[in-house]
């Protein structure tokens, strides 16, 4: 281990020592000397009166400095300083380079690209100022940097440890930027029992369903798996980071397996089409850790409702669209299952799903009521946001 020792010493300087170096260079390959005579010689600038937080820096270098003096301030040790480095790189280099090049000026720029609550590559975990909103606030507070940003990229890897309300915070402060989940995979834990591929593992499918529903209900506009296909070991990967995938290629290279995660993704991606508008939903009287859902109005003017049952009990539900209050659909939600329901939007005079990105929809008067007909009664009211 290399040890660097900084020796701190003190000395007293005459207040009149402020004469500058008279430089003389003897050849282009060398630095310069300071010339002195009987009437003049450069002297070290005196140490000024220091107050708490001051730091005086003296610099001598190869180019043009001999005991040059600068006074600066200590600042609070925080991730904000580190976040500012990324902000300045974006506004001074990356943003202008992307926007002024005709080959790239159509590309979208997303910032952050990490987990909800982690400091990750952006700061030390010893500095307790972590969280996606902290980084995003620093970058987007700068008008120039913000002008290059289209959206916020999120990963899922600590979603089970941090509340999704951080997404609400980001949206409420920066509603002109969209949120997109850009990376997720199962089997990433280091523990051997949960690392890599697990063929037919239903729990991982449920983890996908829960995370997608939760994030869509908190302003995320999409959700992306990290892998299209992997081998049965969870690779290939150059650092042996073996994980799971919705599609796994068999060892014979002739067969591939579609995992439960594959079909869970399809329950969303096949029906919640681009330019759909999320419908705010509220479930009452049931444990949200067991039964959850999300609803959308798609561009075909159809209502899409995805319901996920994480529990071991079956639920018989009656779904009622307030636009046709005399009609009810009875649906069984089996244990450990996911269902997607699609029907034509029945409200007359409401607009279709053409809400622009980054704007806040307003509530109309239509609702969906979901009644659970088990040993208890649950009423979930869904307000169309059109």
C-alpha positions as CSV (number, residue, x, y, z in Angstrom):
1,X,0.0,0.0,0.0
2,X,1.3,3.4,-0.9
3,X,1.3,6.0,1.9
4,X,1.3,9.7,1.0
5,X,2.5,11.9,3.9
6,X,1.6,15.6,3.8
7,X,3.8,17.6,6.2
8,X,2.1,20.8,7.5
9,X,4.4,23.5,8.8
10,X,4.1,27.2,9.7
11,X,6.4,30.2,9.3
12,X,6.2,34.0,9.7
13,X,6.4,36.3,6.7
14,X,7.0,40.0,6.4
15,X,3.9,41.8,5.2
16,X,5.9,43.7,2.6
17,X,7.0,40.6,0.7
18,X,4.9,41.0,-2.4
19,X,7.4,41.5,-5.2
20,X,6.9,39.3,-8.3
21,X,9.5,37.2,-10.1
22,X,11.4,38.7,-13.0
23,X,11.6,35.6,-15.2
24,X,14.4,34.7,-17.5
25,X,14.5,31.6,-19.8
26,X,17.8,30.4,-21.2
27,X,16.4,27.8,-23.6
28,X,13.0,26.6,-24.9
29,X,13.4,23.2,-23.3
30,X,13.9,24.4,-19.8
31,X,11.8,26.3,-17.3
32,X,12.8,29.8,-16.2
33,X,14.7,31.4,-13.4
34,X,13.9,34.5,-11.3
35,X,16.5,37.2,-11.7
36,X,17.5,39.2,-8.6
37,X,20.0,42.0,-8.0
38,X,21.0,44.4,-5.2
39,X,17.8,46.5,-5.5
40,X,15.1,43.9,-6.4
41,X,14.2,40.3,-5.8
42,X,10.9,38.5,-5.8
43,X,9.5,37.6,-2.5
44,X,6.9,35.2,-1.2
45,X,3.4,36.7,-0.7
46,X,2.6,36.9,3.0
47,X,0.1,34.6,4.5
48,X,-3.1,36.6,4.9
49,X,-5.4,36.6,8.0
50,X,-7.3,33.4,7.8
51,X,-10.9,32.9,8.9
52,X,-12.6,29.5,9.3
53,X,-13.1,27.8,6.0
54,X,-10.2,29.7,4.2
55,X,-7.4,27.8,2.5
56,X,-4.4,29.6,1.0
57,X,-2.8,27.9,-1.9
58,X,0.8,28.6,-3.1
59,X,1.8,27.3,-6.5
60,X,5.1,26.9,-8.3
61,X,5.1,25.2,-11.7
62,X,7.1,24.6,-14.9
63,X,5.2,27.1,-16.9
64,X,4.9,30.6,-15.3
65,X,4.2,30.4,-11.6
66,X,6.5,31.0,-8.6
67,X,4.7,31.0,-5.3
68,X,1.5,32.3,-6.9
69,X,-1.0,32.8,-4.1
70,X,-4.8,32.1,-4.3
71,X,-7.3,32.0,-1.4
72,X,-10.2,29.6,-1.7
73,X,-12.9,28.1,0.6
74,X,-13.5,24.7,2.0
75,X,-17.0,23.5,0.9
76,X,-19.1,20.9,2.5
77,X,-18.1,17.4,1.5
78,X,-21.2,16.2,-0.4
79,X,-22.2,14.4,-3.5
80,X,-23.5,17.7,-4.9
81,X,-19.9,18.5,-5.8
82,X,-19.5,15.2,-7.7
83,X,-22.9,15.6,-9.4
84,X,-21.8,19.0,-10.6
85,X,-19.0,17.4,-12.6
86,X,-21.5,15.3,-14.6
87,X,-23.7,18.4,-15.0
88,X,-20.8,20.5,-16.4
89,X,-19.7,17.7,-18.7
90,X,-23.2,17.5,-20.1
91,X,-23.6,21.2,-20.8
92,X,-20.1,22.0,-21.9
93,X,-19.2,18.9,-24.0
94,X,-21.7,16.0,-24.4
95,X,-24.9,18.1,-25.0
96,X,-23.4,20.5,-27.6
97,X,-21.6,17.6,-29.4
98,X,-24.8,15.6,-29.7
99,X,-27.1,18.5,-30.7
100,X,-24.7,20.1,-33.3
101,X,-23.9,16.9,-35.2
102,X,-26.4,16.1,-37.9
103,X,-25.7,12.4,-37.4
104,X,-26.8,12.5,-33.7
105,X,-29.0,15.6,-33.2
106,X,-32.1,13.4,-33.3
107,X,-31.0,11.3,-30.3
108,X,-32.5,11.6,-26.9
109,X,-30.3,12.3,-23.9
110,X,-31.2,10.7,-20.5
111,X,-29.4,11.4,-17.3
112,X,-28.7,9.4,-14.1
113,X,-29.1,5.8,-15.4
114,X,-28.9,4.1,-12.0
115,X,-30.9,2.9,-9.1
116,X,-33.6,4.7,-7.0
117,X,-31.6,5.2,-3.8
118,X,-28.0,4.4,-4.6
119,X,-25.1,6.8,-4.9
120,X,-23.6,4.3,-7.3
121,X,-20.9,5.6,-9.6
122,X,-21.9,9.2,-8.8
123,X,-20.6,9.5,-5.2
124,X,-19.2,7.8,-2.2
125,X,-21.6,5.7,-0.1
126,X,-20.0,7.3,3.0
127,X,-21.7,10.6,2.0
128,X,-25.3,10.2,3.2
129,X,-26.8,12.3,0.4
130,X,-27.8,9.4,-1.9
131,X,-30.9,9.0,-4.1
132,X,-31.8,9.6,-7.7
133,X,-33.6,12.9,-6.9
134,X,-30.5,14.4,-5.5
135,X,-28.4,13.9,-8.6
136,X,-31.3,14.9,-10.9
137,X,-32.0,18.1,-9.0
138,X,-28.4,19.3,-9.3
139,X,-28.2,18.7,-13.0
140,X,-31.6,20.1,-14.0
141,X,-31.3,23.2,-11.8
142,X,-28.9,24.4,-14.4
143,X,-30.9,25.8,-17.3
144,X,-28.2,25.1,-19.8
145,X,-27.7,21.5,-18.8
146,X,-31.4,21.0,-18.5
147,X,-31.9,22.1,-22.1
148,X,-30.0,19.1,-23.4
149,X,-31.9,16.5,-21.2
150,X,-35.0,14.7,-22.6
151,X,-35.5,12.2,-19.8
152,X,-34.4,10.3,-16.7
153,X,-33.1,6.7,-16.9
154,X,-33.6,4.4,-14.0
155,X,-32.5,0.9,-13.1
156,X,-34.4,-1.6,-10.9
157,X,-31.6,-3.2,-8.8
158,X,-32.6,-1.6,-5.5
159,X,-36.3,-1.1,-6.1
160,X,-37.1,-3.7,-3.4
161,X,-35.2,-1.6,-0.8
162,X,-36.3,2.0,-1.7
163,X,-39.8,3.4,-1.9
164,X,-41.1,4.3,-5.4
165,X,-42.2,7.8,-4.1
166,X,-38.8,9.1,-5.3
167,X,-40.2,8.8,-8.8
168,X,-43.1,11.0,-7.8
169,X,-40.6,13.5,-6.4
170,X,-38.7,13.5,-9.7
171,X,-41.8,13.9,-11.7
172,X,-43.3,16.7,-9.5
173,X,-40.1,18.7,-9.7
174,X,-39.3,18.0,-13.4
175,X,-42.5,17.1,-15.1
176,X,-41.1,18.2,-18.5
177,X,-38.7,15.2,-18.4
178,X,-39.9,11.7,-18.9
179,X,-38.8,8.7,-16.8
180,X,-37.8,5.5,-18.4
181,X,-36.6,2.3,-16.7
182,X,-33.7,1.3,-18.9
183,X,-32.2,-1.8,-17.2
184,X,-33.4,-4.8,-15.2
185,X,-32.6,-8.5,-14.9
186,X,-33.2,-11.3,-12.4
187,X,-30.6,-13.5,-10.9
188,X,-28.1,-10.7,-10.3
189,X,-27.6,-11.4,-6.6
190,X,-24.2,-12.8,-5.6
191,X,-25.6,-15.6,-3.5
192,X,-25.2,-18.9,-5.4
193,X,-28.8,-19.9,-4.8
194,X,-30.2,-16.8,-6.6
195,X,-27.4,-16.1,-9.1
196,X,-27.7,-16.8,-12.8
197,X,-30.4,-18.7,-14.8
198,X,-33.3,-20.5,-13.0
199,X,-35.4,-22.1,-15.7
200,X,-39.1,-21.9,-15.0
201,X,-38.7,-19.7,-11.9
202,X,-42.1,-18.1,-11.3
203,X,-40.9,-15.8,-8.5
204,X,-38.7,-13.9,-10.9
205,X,-41.7,-13.4,-13.2
206,X,-43.7,-12.1,-10.2
207,X,-40.8,-9.7,-9.4
208,X,-41.0,-8.4,-12.9
209,X,-44.8,-7.9,-12.7
210,X,-44.7,-6.1,-9.4
211,X,-41.8,-3.8,-10.4
212,X,-43.4,-2.9,-13.7
213,X,-46.8,-2.2,-12.1
214,X,-45.2,-0.2,-9.3
215,X,-43.1,2.0,-11.6
216,X,-45.8,2.6,-14.2
217,X,-48.0,3.8,-11.3
218,X,-45.3,6.3,-10.4
219,X,-44.8,8.1,-13.7
220,X,-42.4,5.7,-15.5
221,X,-43.1,5.6,-19.2
222,X,-41.6,2.2,-19.9
223,X,-39.5,-0.7,-18.6
224,X,-36.6,-2.4,-20.4
225,X,-35.0,-5.8,-19.8
226,X,-31.2,-5.9,-19.9
227,X,-31.1,-9.2,-21.9
228,X,-32.8,-10.4,-25.0
229,X,-31.4,-13.9,-24.7
230,X,-28.7,-15.7,-22.6
231,X,-27.3,-19.3,-22.5
232,X,-28.2,-21.7,-19.7
233,X,-25.4,-20.5,-17.5
234,X,-26.5,-16.8,-17.8
235,X,-23.8,-15.6,-20.2
236,X,-21.7,-15.1,-22.1
237,X,-20.3,-12.3,-20.2
238,X,-16.7,-11.0,-20.2
239,X,-16.6,-10.5,-16.4
240,X,-18.6,-13.6,-15.6
241,X,-21.6,-11.6,-14.5
242,X,-24.1,-14.4,-15.0
243,X,-27.8,-13.4,-14.7
244,X,-31.2,-14.6,-15.9
245,X,-33.1,-13.7,-19.1
246,X,-36.7,-14.0,-20.4
247,X,-35.4,-16.1,-23.2
248,X,-32.7,-18.8,-22.6
249,X,-30.9,-20.7,-25.4
250,X,-30.5,-24.4,-24.7
251,X,-27.1,-26.0,-24.8
252,X,-27.8,-27.7,-28.2
253,X,-28.2,-24.2,-29.8
254,X,-31.3,-25.5,-31.5
255,X,-33.9,-24.9,-28.8
256,X,-34.7,-21.8,-26.7
257,X,-36.9,-21.5,-23.6
258,X,-39.4,-18.8,-22.9
259,X,-39.3,-18.1,-19.2
260,X,-42.3,-16.9,-17.1
261,X,-40.6,-13.4,-17.3
262,X,-41.2,-13.5,-21.1
263,X,-44.9,-13.9,-20.7
264,X,-45.2,-11.4,-17.9
265,X,-43.5,-8.8,-20.1
266,X,-46.0,-9.6,-22.8
267,X,-49.0,-8.9,-20.5
268,X,-47.8,-5.2,-20.7
269,X,-46.0,-4.7,-24.0
270,X,-48.6,-6.4,-26.2
271,X,-51.4,-4.1,-25.0
272,X,-50.0,-0.9,-23.5
273,X,-48.9,0.7,-26.8
274,X,-46.9,3.8,-27.4
275,X,-48.8,7.0,-26.6
276,X,-51.1,5.3,-24.1
277,X,-52.2,7.3,-21.1
278,X,-52.0,5.8,-17.6
279,X,-55.3,5.6,-15.7
280,X,-54.8,6.4,-12.0
281,X,-56.1,3.5,-9.9
282,X,-56.9,3.1,-6.2
283,X,-57.4,-0.2,-4.5
284,X,-59.0,-0.3,-1.0
285,X,-59.7,-3.0,1.5
286,X,-57.0,-5.5,0.2
287,X,-53.4,-6.0,1.0
288,X,-51.5,-4.3,-1.9
289,X,-48.6,-6.7,-1.5
290,X,-51.0,-9.5,-2.7
291,X,-53.2,-7.8,-5.3
292,X,-52.1,-4.9,-7.5
293,X,-52.8,-3.4,-10.9
294,X,-52.3,-0.7,-13.4
295,X,-54.6,0.7,-16.1
296,X,-54.2,2.6,-19.4
297,X,-56.2,4.1,-22.2
298,X,-54.5,3.2,-25.4
299,X,-54.5,5.0,-28.8
300,X,-57.2,2.6,-30.1
301,X,-59.5,4.1,-27.4
302,X,-59.4,0.9,-25.5
303,X,-59.1,0.4,-21.7
304,X,-56.3,-1.9,-20.7
305,X,-56.2,-3.2,-17.1
306,X,-53.4,-5.4,-15.8
307,X,-54.0,-7.2,-12.5
308,X,-51.4,-9.2,-10.6
309,X,-52.2,-11.7,-7.8
310,X,-49.0,-12.4,-5.8
311,X,-50.9,-14.4,-3.2
312,X,-51.9,-18.1,-2.8
313,X,-55.7,-17.3,-2.7
314,X,-58.0,-16.9,-5.6
315,X,-60.0,-13.7,-6.0
316,X,-63.4,-13.5,-7.8
317,X,-63.8,-9.9,-8.9
318,X,-66.5,-7.9,-10.6
319,X,-65.3,-5.1,-12.8
320,X,-67.6,-2.2,-13.6
321,X,-66.9,0.6,-16.0
322,X,-68.7,3.7,-14.7
323,X,-69.4,4.8,-18.3
324,X,-71.6,1.7,-18.5
325,X,-72.7,1.4,-14.9
326,X,-75.3,-1.3,-15.7
327,X,-72.7,-3.8,-16.9
328,X,-70.4,-5.9,-14.8
329,X,-67.6,-8.4,-15.8
330,X,-67.0,-11.2,-13.4
331,X,-63.4,-12.4,-13.5
332,X,-61.4,-14.9,-11.4
333,X,-57.9,-13.9,-10.5
334,X,-56.1,-17.2,-9.8
335,X,-53.3,-17.6,-7.2
336,X,-49.9,-16.4,-8.4
337,X,-51.2,-15.1,-11.7
338,X,-51.3,-12.1,-14.0
339,X,-54.2,-11.0,-16.1
340,X,-54.6,-8.4,-18.8
341,X,-58.2,-7.2,-19.6
342,X,-59.0,-5.1,-22.7
343,X,-62.3,-3.4,-23.6
344,X,-63.5,-0.5,-25.7
345,X,-63.5,2.7,-23.8
346,X,-67.2,3.4,-23.3
347,X,-67.3,7.1,-22.2
348,X,-68.8,9.3,-24.9
349,X,-67.1,12.6,-25.6
350,X,-63.8,11.9,-23.9
351,X,-60.5,12.3,-25.8
352,X,-58.3,9.5,-27.0
353,X,-54.8,8.8,-25.7
354,X,-52.8,11.5,-27.3
355,X,-51.4,13.2,-24.2
356,X,-48.0,14.8,-25.0
357,X,-45.0,13.5,-23.1
358,X,-44.2,15.4,-19.9
359,X,-47.6,17.0,-19.4
360,X,-50.1,16.3,-16.6
361,X,-53.4,14.8,-17.7
362,X,-56.6,16.0,-16.0
363,X,-59.4,13.9,-14.6
364,X,-62.6,13.2,-16.4
365,X,-65.7,11.9,-14.7
366,X,-65.4,8.2,-15.6
367,X,-64.4,5.4,-13.2
368,X,-63.9,1.7,-13.1
369,X,-65.0,-0.1,-9.9
370,X,-63.6,-3.5,-9.1
371,X,-65.5,-5.4,-6.4
372,X,-63.9,-8.5,-4.8
373,X,-66.5,-11.1,-4.0
374,X,-64.6,-13.2,-1.4
375,X,-65.1,-13.0,2.4
376,X,-64.7,-9.2,2.2
377,X,-65.7,-6.4,-0.2
378,X,-63.2,-4.3,-2.0
379,X,-63.9,-1.3,-4.0
380,X,-61.2,0.1,-6.3
381,X,-62.0,3.3,-8.1
382,X,-60.1,4.1,-11.3
383,X,-60.2,7.7,-12.6
384,X,-59.5,8.1,-16.3
385,X,-56.9,10.8,-16.9
386,X,-57.7,12.1,-20.3
